[in-house]
Amino acid sequence: MREAIGMVETKSFVAALEVADAMTKAASVKIMDFQIVGSGLVSVTVTGDVAAVTAAVETGKERGAMVAEVVSANVIPRPHDEVDKIFDFDGGE
């Protein structure tokens, strides 16, 4: 994986939708994954260049907190190629 990844996890599906919307509007990022974890937890994962992902995660945290609790957020600037296997990013090739 050549691009950074960023994640924001909320305690509400509606908040996660708000996070996803805010992240994609705030910076040039693509949604990699929208995962309903369970017990109300929902995680949004985006990818893009480091600056864009960092800006998107910060904006997502702020907007998500307006709707519900933001449980966690993180940016991984240069994830190892093995991380691709988690997301099946290459389509299983």
Secondary structure by P-SEA (a helix, b strand, c coil): ccbbbbbbbcccaaaaaaaaaaaaaaccccccccccccccbbbbbbbccaaaaaaaaaaaaaaaaaccccccccccccccccccccccccccc
